[in-house]
Amino acid sequence: MKIRGGRDYIKFDLENGYIVKAEGEMLIGGKFVVYKNTMKAWEPPHENEEFCEKDIEGIIAEVQRITTKDTVQLVFE
């Protein structure tokens, strides 16, 4: 998974080619708050495919697995 973004959004690029965008905000101290309720659909060309709570849970689990103390800490709310 690749994680990229800006001050007010983040994109999760899954290894299978699917991408989902979430809104959020960068906090002082290297933390980024991700608003789970803004994760609603896959990015094109997969925008018409089903996106559900199970997908969100899988993304969060993968982020937690790959996050280290040396990376930006993502907090899901």
N, CA and C of each residue as an Amber inpcrd file, in Angstrom:
protein
   231
   0.8450000  -1.1750000   0.0000000   0.0000000   0.0000000   0.0000000
   0.8890000   1.2370000   0.0000000   0.5100000   2.2050000  -0.8280000
   1.1510000   3.5160000  -0.7940000   0.1630000   4.4870000  -0.1760000
   0.6840000   5.3850000   0.6400000  -0.1540000   6.3950000   1.2760000
   0.4070000   7.7440000   0.8710000  -0.4590000   8.5950000   0.3260000
  -0.0230000   9.9230000  -0.0970000  -1.1480000  10.9110000   0.1440000
  -0.8120000  12.1910000   0.1170000  -1.8630000  13.1740000   0.3240000
  -1.3300000  14.5630000   0.5510000  -2.1920000  15.3860000   1.1160000
  -1.8780000  16.7800000   1.4000000  -2.3330000  17.1460000   2.7980000
  -2.5150000  18.4300000   3.0210000  -2.9000000  18.8900000   4.3630000
  -4.3010000  18.4630000   4.7610000  -5.2000000  18.2940000   3.7760000
  -6.5930000  18.0270000   4.1240000  -7.1840000  16.7770000   3.4640000
  -6.3280000  15.9350000   2.8930000  -6.8130000  14.6790000   2.3290000
  -5.6730000  13.6610000   2.3210000  -6.0510000  12.4220000   2.1140000
  -5.0690000  11.3530000   2.0120000  -5.6360000  10.3120000   1.0450000
  -4.7410000   9.6790000   0.2870000  -5.1640000   8.6190000  -0.6300000
  -4.4220000   7.3420000  -0.2650000  -5.1740000   6.2630000  -0.2720000
  -4.6230000   4.9460000  -0.0100000  -4.5980000   4.1920000  -1.3390000
  -3.4010000   3.9030000  -1.8340000  -3.2220000   3.1600000  -3.0890000
  -2.9470000   1.7080000  -2.7290000  -3.9320000   0.8600000  -2.9670000
  -3.7840000  -0.5570000  -2.6490000  -2.9670000  -1.2510000  -3.7340000
  -2.3530000  -2.3420000  -3.3690000  -1.5030000  -3.0720000  -4.3020000
  -2.2730000  -3.6410000  -5.4840000  -3.5830000  -3.7880000  -5.3640000
  -4.3920000  -4.3320000  -6.4590000  -4.8320000  -3.2540000  -7.4520000
  -4.3400000  -2.0210000  -7.2730000  -4.6640000  -0.9380000  -8.1920000
  -5.8450000  -0.0820000  -7.7760000  -6.4980000  -0.4280000  -6.6900000
  -7.6260000   0.3560000  -6.2040000  -7.1090000   1.5010000  -5.3350000
  -7.7950000   2.6490000  -5.4310000  -7.4160000   3.8410000  -4.6620000
  -8.6750000   4.3880000  -4.0110000  -8.5490000   4.7980000  -2.7510000
  -9.6500000   5.4770000  -2.0840000  -9.0960000   6.7520000  -1.4490000
  -9.8900000   7.8050000  -1.5200000  -9.5080000   9.0970000  -0.9550000
 -10.3240000   9.3490000   0.3050000  -9.6740000   9.9480000   1.2960000
 -10.3530000  10.3210000   2.5390000  -9.9550000  11.7380000   2.9020000
 -10.9020000  12.4660000   3.4500000 -10.5940000  13.7940000   3.9580000
 -10.0230000  13.6620000   5.3580000  -9.3350000  14.6820000   5.7880000
  -8.7490000  14.6670000   7.1100000  -7.9790000  15.9480000   7.3550000
  -7.1380000  15.9270000   8.3800000  -6.3210000  17.1050000   8.6630000
  -5.0430000  16.7140000   9.3780000  -3.9870000  17.4370000   9.0150000
  -2.6820000  17.2360000   9.6220000  -2.6550000  17.9930000  10.9530000
  -2.1880000  17.3190000  11.9830000  -2.0680000  17.9290000  13.2980000
  -0.5980000  18.1610000  13.6160000  -0.3500000  19.0530000  14.5240000
   1.0160000  19.2870000  14.9820000   1.5180000  18.0140000  15.6530000
   2.7540000  17.6850000  15.4040000   3.3300000  16.5000000  16.0250000
   3.3680000  15.2860000  15.1160000   3.0480000  15.4630000  13.8380000
   3.1590000  14.3590000  12.9000000   2.0010000  13.3930000  12.8790000
   0.8270000  13.8270000  13.3040000  -0.3610000  12.9780000  13.2370000
  -1.3110000  13.5230000  12.1840000  -1.9870000  12.6080000  11.5180000
  -3.0010000  12.9740000  10.5320000  -4.2930000  12.2900000  10.9250000
  -5.3580000  13.0760000  11.1100000  -6.6690000  12.5220000  11.4400000
  -7.3880000  12.2220000  10.1360000  -7.8070000  10.9740000   9.9710000
  -8.5280000  10.5300000   8.7810000  -9.9980000  10.3940000   9.1480000
 -10.8710000  11.0700000   8.4130000 -12.3050000  10.9820000   8.6680000
 -12.8710000   9.7970000   7.8720000 -13.1230000   8.6950000   8.5820000
 -13.5890000   7.4620000   7.9410000 -14.8650000   7.6770000   7.1280000
 -15.7390000   8.5580000   7.5990000 -17.0190000   8.7480000   6.9100000
 -16.8680000   9.4220000   5.5460000 -15.6620000   9.8810000   5.2080000
 -15.4400000  10.4670000   3.8820000 -14.9000000   9.4410000   2.8920000
 -14.6400000   8.2420000   3.3620000 -14.1990000   7.1530000   2.4790000
 -15.4600000   6.5040000   1.9180000 -15.8500000   6.9090000   0.7060000
 -17.1500000   6.4920000   0.1880000 -17.1070000   5.6720000  -1.0820000
 -16.0380000   5.8130000  -1.8670000 -15.9950000   5.1070000  -3.1550000
 -14.5620000   4.9750000  -3.6170000 -14.3440000   3.9710000  -4.4610000
 -13.0440000   3.8220000  -5.0930000 -12.8610000   4.9450000  -6.1070000
 -11.6280000   5.3140000  -6.3550000 -11.3060000   6.3040000  -7.3800000
 -11.4020000   5.6350000  -8.7590000 -11.6080000   6.4380000  -9.8250000
 -11.6320000   5.8730000 -11.1770000 -10.3460000   5.1040000 -11.4650000
 -10.4360000   4.0300000 -12.1910000 -11.5610000   3.5460000 -13.0050000
 -12.4780000   2.5690000 -12.2690000 -12.3870000   2.4870000 -10.9590000
 -13.1810000   1.5090000 -10.1880000 -14.3530000   2.1560000  -9.4450000
 -14.7170000   3.3700000  -9.8120000 -15.7290000   4.1200000  -9.0690000
 -17.1040000   3.4660000  -9.0480000 -17.3870000   2.5780000  -9.9730000
 -18.7000000   1.9160000 -10.0190000 -18.7250000   0.5830000  -9.2770000
 -17.5930000   0.1970000  -8.7140000 -17.5380000  -1.0580000  -7.9720000
 -17.9020000  -0.8200000  -6.5110000 -18.4430000  -1.8520000  -5.8840000
 -18.9100000  -1.7420000  -4.5010000 -17.7670000  -1.3520000  -3.5550000
 -18.0820000  -0.4490000  -2.6490000 -17.1630000  -0.0340000  -1.5960000
 -17.9620000  -0.0840000  -0.3010000 -17.4830000  -0.8490000   0.6900000
 -18.2770000  -1.0490000   1.9010000 -17.4120000  -0.9230000   3.1640000
 -18.0540000  -1.0940000   4.2930000 -17.3770000  -0.9980000   5.5940000
 -16.2370000  -2.0050000   5.7090000 -16.4040000  -3.1730000   5.1160000
 -15.3540000  -4.1860000   5.1510000 -14.0920000  -3.6790000   4.4440000
 -14.2550000  -2.9300000   3.3730000 -13.1100000  -2.3470000   2.6670000
 -12.3880000  -1.3450000   3.5690000 -13.1440000  -0.5120000   4.2590000
 -12.5570000   0.4690000   5.1770000 -11.7880000  -0.2410000   6.2810000
 -12.3880000  -1.2670000   6.8620000 -11.7270000  -2.0260000   7.9270000
 -10.4270000  -2.6570000   7.4330000 -10.4300000  -3.1600000   6.2060000
  -9.2310000  -3.7470000   5.6350000  -8.1280000  -2.7190000   5.4280000
  -8.5110000  -1.5350000   4.9730000  -7.5320000  -0.4570000   4.7840000
  -6.9350000  -0.0530000   6.1210000  -7.7750000   0.1140000   7.1280000
  -7.2830000   0.5030000   8.4580000  -6.3360000  -0.5620000   9.0060000
  -6.6900000  -1.8170000   8.8640000  -5.8320000  -2.9040000   9.3560000
  -4.4790000  -2.8830000   8.6490000  -4.4740000  -2.6600000   7.3500000
  -3.2190000  -2.6170000   6.6020000  -2.3720000  -1.4070000   7.0130000
  -3.0150000  -0.2670000   7.2130000  -2.2920000   0.9290000   7.6620000
  -1.6440000   0.6650000   9.0200000  -2.3760000   0.0740000   9.9260000
  -1.8310000  -0.2260000  11.2480000  -0.6720000  -1.2130000  11.1550000
  -0.7430000  -2.1380000  10.2140000   0.3130000  -3.1230000  10.0470000
   1.6090000  -2.4970000   9.5370000   1.5020000  -1.5320000   8.6330000
   2.7040000  -0.9650000   8.0100000   3.2190000   0.3010000   8.6820000
   2.4510000   0.8670000   9.6020000   2.8590000   2.1000000  10.2620000
   3.9450000   1.8190000  11.3050000   4.9480000   2.6770000  11.3250000
   6.0070000   2.5700000  12.3220000   6.1040000   3.8860000  13.0760000
   6.9430000   3.9180000  14.0890000   7.1130000   5.1510000  14.8560000
   7.7780000   6.2500000  14.0340000   8.3870000   5.8730000  12.9090000
   9.0720000   6.8420000  12.0550000   8.1980000   7.3900000  10.9320000
   6.9510000   6.9440000  10.8420000   6.0490000   7.4340000   9.8040000
   5.0030000   8.3540000  10.4210000   4.3050000   9.0910000   9.5680000
   3.1920000   9.9140000  10.0430000   2.1650000   8.9790000  10.6600000
   1.6960000   9.3190000  11.8210000   0.7160000   8.4940000  12.5230000
  -0.6830000   8.8620000  12.0360000  -1.4160000   7.8680000  11.5540000
  -2.7860000   8.0890000  11.0730000  -3.7510000   7.6810000  12.1630000
  -4.6760000   8.5870000  12.4680000  -5.7020000   8.3460000  13.4790000
  -7.0370000   8.3610000  12.7500000  -7.7770000   7.2730000  12.8190000
  -9.0630000   7.1630000  12.1160000 -10.1930000   7.5190000  13.0500000
 -11.0080000   8.4530000  12.6290000 -12.1800000   8.8760000  13.4090000
 -13.4220000   8.8310000  12.5550000
